[in-house]
Amino acid sequence: MYKNKFVMISLGLLLAFVLHAEIVIGENSKACYDCHKKVTPEVVKQWSLSAHAPEGVACMECHDPKLYKKTVISDKCQSSTPVSAIVTPAACSNCHSKEVMEYEHTKHANTLQFVVNILKDPWVVKGANSDPERATGCFMCHGSIVKDKLTWVNYPNNGVGRINPDGTRGTCTSCHNKHLFSLKEARNPSTCGRCHLGPDHPQIEIWEESYHGKMWLAGLKDHAPTCVTCHVGEVKDPKTGKVVLESTHDVGQRIWLELKPPKSVTWKDPVFWKPQDETVRAKHRENMKKVCLQCHTERHAEYYFTRIEKQVEDYNKNYFAPAKKMLATLKKKKLLTPRPFDEEFEWDFWLLWHHEGRRMRMGASMMGPDYAWWHGAHEVKRRFMKLKREYDRLMKLGHPDPHKYIPGATYSCGGANVVPGEDVPDLRKK
């Protein structure tokens, strides 16, 4: 009894020591710390509990304007010392260079390169939605554009591909919430699920339906594969214990098929968005198989990978290809207007690939049968029939039949759009 009591007291003292580890604050950050203890005490509390605090990584180690080629100086700070209102990967790279370099090559960091410069997105580039809809929706996950000043449209923002004043892209706080920067939080599936959810990319819901998610939700967290397990974490050979894949912040290194675009192809590079060759595809596929082989047999993994590829082939051939052919015919015959989303056919085509078609493919890839079938293929079938009826109607009508007013669209209500190459510098031209 006394032994157990002694152990409990010792553990309690150890915990108290860990929770109250001495914080180190340099002279350049002391004024910030003293002020923010009064005005934002929760921020100071979170930082005090972070791994940064005992290492002396305080306010100005991240907010010093000298860290950046260009920044936005805070106009709210009462200090006579200039303070950067924006913290970018340039600051983080001083200690975490490997992680920042890996992240720079991801589709996360380069999401606006694709959305704006390559896709010429119908929403933010061609004006099918408005600034409030972009600021509260699109930009919150994809990232906003911060140039010379902060506005209600671009700030606050922790989007994965935020364009920063110093030219860097993204922010580490997308996953590592400021100012605590908790690894536990970053590794929790709910962090990825903040953006990877909903009708167009429901990865978190699919994972929760899978055997992997079922284990996690049942409390078997030490055994349940998560987003980090498959896409980020270190992988060891279960027989030898040898590391076969290092941990990485490049979440695309284990993905061999594109499941997001209208048509699935092999993995594309994040700058030019060109499908990679067979060597890259095979390497990425083998990388993911190494993840699976930590728990499963070779046959189990290979059969499941083949199942994914067959589902993707089914979607590409039997649903997307004929839908794309109908779209091309209508455009050739000038039966659609240049404006995006002012016609029923455009909406149905978008929903076929961007919502239901993605669920069909993603559900198959992540062991979510309800999403692969009921929310996926089942709905794609219904959408295709609706698309075909609208196609036949327009062909018979012989001229476009658009809605004249689209609420919230800049081309109906006024407002500015994001300009490719200007608002988002095109990396293909560097």
N, C-alpha and C positions, 0 to 999 in steps of 0.2 A: 504493500500500500504506500509506504513512505518512498519507496523507489520510484513508483509511478508518479507520485506527487513531485518528486525532485525532477523527473524527466519533463513533466508538464511545465514546471516553473522555468527550467532551462530553455525549453522551446519558446516559451513566452518571451523571455529576455532576448533570445536570438531574433525573434520576429520584431520586437520593439527596436532592436538595433538596426535591422535591415530597413524598417519603415522610416526610421529617423536618421538615416545615414547623413553624415555631415555634408552640407551643400557648400559648393565653392563658387564665389562670385567675385569676379575681377572688378577693379576700380571703374572700368568703363561701363559696367552693367549695374553698379550699386544704386545709382539714382533711379534707374528703371525699376529695379526690384523694390525699392522702398516706396515708390509711387504706386506701383501696381498692386502691392499688398493691400492698399487702401481702395483703389478704383476697380480692380479686377482680381479679387483675392482667390477665386477659384482657379484662374489661370496660373497664378503663382503656386498654388497648392499642387496642381497637376505637374508643373515643371519640377517642383521639389521632390516629387516621387519618381521622376524619370531617371533613366540611366545617365542622362546628360548632367544632372545637377552635381553629383559628387566628382565629376570629371572637369568641372569648370566651364562647361559649355552652357553659357548663360545667354542673356538677352542680345548683347552686341556681337556675340559669336555668330549670330544668324541675321540680325537686323542692322548691322553696320553697312551703310551705303557703299563703303569702299570695297566690299566683297563682290560688287556687281559692275558690269560694264555700263549698265544703265538701269535706273530703278525709279520708283515713285516715292518721293519723300513724304512721310506722314505730316499732314497739316493739323493733326489733333494733339500731337505730343507736346507737352509743356516744357520739355527739356530744351536747352540751348544747343544740344548736340543733335545733328540730323539723324533721323531714324528711318530706315527703309520700311515702308508699309507692306512690301511684298518680299517673301522669302522664296527663293527659287532653288532648283537643284545645284546651282553654282556654289551655294554655301554648303550644301550637304556633301558635295564632292570633295571638300577639303579633308574630310575624314572617311567618307564612304565612296571613294572613287570607283571601285569595282561595281558597286550596285548602281551608281548613277550611269556609268558607261553602258551597262547591260540594259538599263531602262531606256536609254536614248534610242535603242534599236528596236523597241517594241511598237506594236500597233496602238498601245495605250498612249505613249508619248506623241505619236504621229497621227493620232486620230483626225485632227483637223486638216492635216495634209491630204488625207483621203476624202473627208467629207466636203471640204471646200474646193481644193485644187483638182482633184481627180473626178469625184462623183458629180461635182457642181450641184450640190444638194438642192432638191426642189424646195426645201423649207427655208433654210437660212440664206441661200444664194439666189434662188429664183422667186423667193417672196411668198411662199404659201402659208407662212405664219408670221407672228408679230414679235416685237422685242420682249414684252412680258412673257410670252409663251416660250421664247428662246431662253431668257434669263432664268426662269423657274424650271424649265424642262431640259432642253438640249444641252445648254452650256453647263448645267450642274454636274453632268456625268462626263461629257466630252471635253469640257474646258471652255473658258471664255477667252477673250482677246484683250489683253492689258497692254496699252502702248505708253501713253504719257500721263494718264490720270485715271483715278478710280471713279467709276460711275455705278449707278444702281444696276446697270446691265451686266457689267463685268466683275463686280465685287459685292459681297464676298463670294469666293469661288475656289473649290478644291478639285476641279475636274482633271481627269488624267492627262489631258493633252493641252492644258492651258498655255496660251502663247504669252510668254513673259516679256517685260520690257528689255531684258538683257539678251533676248534671242533664244533662251532655253525653252524647252517645252515640257509641260507637265508640272506636277508638284508632288513631293513625297507624302504630303498630308492627305492625299487621296486614300491611302491605306494606313498610314501612321499618323493618327490624329494628333494635332498639336494640342497642348504642349507636353503631353504625357509620352507620346511616341511609344506606345505599348506594343511589344511584339505579340503578346497574347491577343490583343485586339486585332492586329493586322492578320494574324493567322486564323482568326475565327471566320467561318464561312459567311457570316452575316455581313462582314466587311465587303467581300466580293458581291454579295447579294444586294448591296446598296444600289448598284447599277445593273447587275446581271439578273434582272427579274422582269416580270410583266409579260404582256402578250407577244412582244417581238423578240425577246431573248430571255426566256425564263429559266436560266441555268440553275438558279438557287432552288426553284420549285421542283425542277426535274431531279436535282440531286437529293432533295428531301424525299422524293418518291422512291429513289433507288435503294438498293440494299446498303450501299455505303451510307446514305443519309439516314436510313432506318436505324443503323447501328449507332450513329452519333446521337440521334434523338432519343434512343433508348438508354443513353448514358454511357455507352461503351466507347468513350472518346479516345482512349489509348489505342484502340484497334480500328477505328473507323477512318477510311481515307477521306480527306477533305480537298478543297480547291488547292491548298498549298501542297498536299501530298503528291498530287498528280502533276501540277504545273510549275511548282517553285522549289519544293524541298529536295534535300539530298536523297539519293537512292543508293542502296547497298545491295550487293549480291547476297541473297538469303543463305547461300551455302558457305561462302567464304568470308562474308562480312566486309568485303572490299567495296570501296566507293566506286560505283560505275557511272553515276551522274552527280555532278556537284550541284549545290543549290544555286538558283539563278533568279534574277529579277527580270529576265527575258522570258515572259510567260508563253511565247510562241515556239520555243525550242522543242516542244513535245507535241505539237499539233501538225498533222500532215495534210489535212483537208480543210478548205475554207467552207464553213457552214453558214456564214453571214451573208455573202453576196447573193444576187438573184440566181446565179448558177454556181454550183459548187465545183471548184477546181482544186488543184494542188496548192499548197501554201504559197502565198504571195509575199513579196518583200514589202516593207512598210513605207517606202519612199516612192518607188515607181509603180508599185502595185502590179507587178508582173508575176505570173505563176513561175515558181522555181522549177528547176529541172528534176529529173528522176532521182538524182543523187541526194538532193536536199529532202525530197519527199520521203525517200527510203530511210534516211537518217532520222528524221523527225518521228517517223512511224516506229522505228526501232527504239528510239528514246522512250516513247510512251509504253512500248512493250516491256521495257526494263522496269518501269514503274509497276505494271501489272504483275510481273513475275515475282515481285516481292511476296505476293500472297497466292497467286494463281499458277496453274500449269501452262506450259507452252500451248497446248491444244486449246485450252479455255480461252486464252488471250487471242490466239490467231482466229478462232471461229468467231469470236465477238467482233474483232476488227473487220473480218470479211462481211459480217452482218451489217455493220455500219456502212461499208462501201457499197453493198447491194442496195441499201435504202437510199443512199445518195444517188446512185445510178438510176433507180426507179424514179425519183423526183426529177432529176435532170432530163431524162428521156421522155417520160410519159406525162409530165405536168408542165415543166418550165419551157421546154423546147416548143411545143405547139402554142403555148400562151405568147411566147416571144414572137413567134411567126405571125400571129394575129396582130400584135402591136406594130410590127414592122409594116404589115400590109396597110393598116389604118393610117400610119404616118405617110407612107408612100402615096396613098390616095388623097392625102390632106383632109382626112376625116376627123382629125384631132387638132385642137388649137395649140399654139406654142406655150400657153400658160399651164403650169402644173396644177393638177388636182381640181380642175374645174369641170371634169367629165367623169361619169360613172365608170367607164372602162378603165381610166387611169387608177381610180381608187381600188377597183377589184384586182387589177394587175399588181398593184403595190401590196395589197393584203395577201395575195397568193404567195409571193416570195418573202416579203418582209416580216410577216406574222406567221401565217399557217405553214408555209414552206420551211421556215426556220425551225418551227416547233417539230415538224416531221423529221428533220435531220438531226437537230440537237437532242430530241427525245431518244432517238436511236443511239446516239453516241454516248449518252450518259445514263443508260439503263432506266429510262422513264417511259414505260409502255403506254401510259395514259396520254403522254405528250406525243409520243411517236405515232399513235393511232388516233384516239378520239380528238385531241386538240390539234393534231397534225394532219396525217394523211386523210382522215375522214373529212376534215374541214377543207382541205385542198381540193378534194373531189367536188364538194358543193360549190366552192368558189370558182372552180374551172367551168362548171356548167353555167353559172351566172355570167361569167366572163364571155362565154360563147354566145349566150343569148344577146348580150349587149353588142357583141361584134356583129352578129347577124343583123341586128336592128340598124346599126350605123351603116353597114354595107347596103342595106335596102333603102335607107333614108337618103344616102348620097351626099350628105354634108354634115359638118360638125354640129353637135347639139349640147353646148356647154351651159353650165349654170353661170349666170351673169354676175352674181355677187357671191364671193366666198368670205365669210366673216373671219376677221383676224388676219387676212392675207394682206401683205403690204401693197400688192398690186390692186387691191380693192379699197383698202382703207388708208393707204399712204404709209410712208416709213422707209428707212434705209435697209439695204441688204448687205451681207458680207461679200466683199470683193475678192475673188481669187487672185493670188499672187501679190496683192497689195496688203490686205488685212492679215492674210496668212501667207508669208513668204513661201514660194514654191521651192522645195528642196531639190527638185529635179533640175533646177537651173543653176545650182551651186557647183 
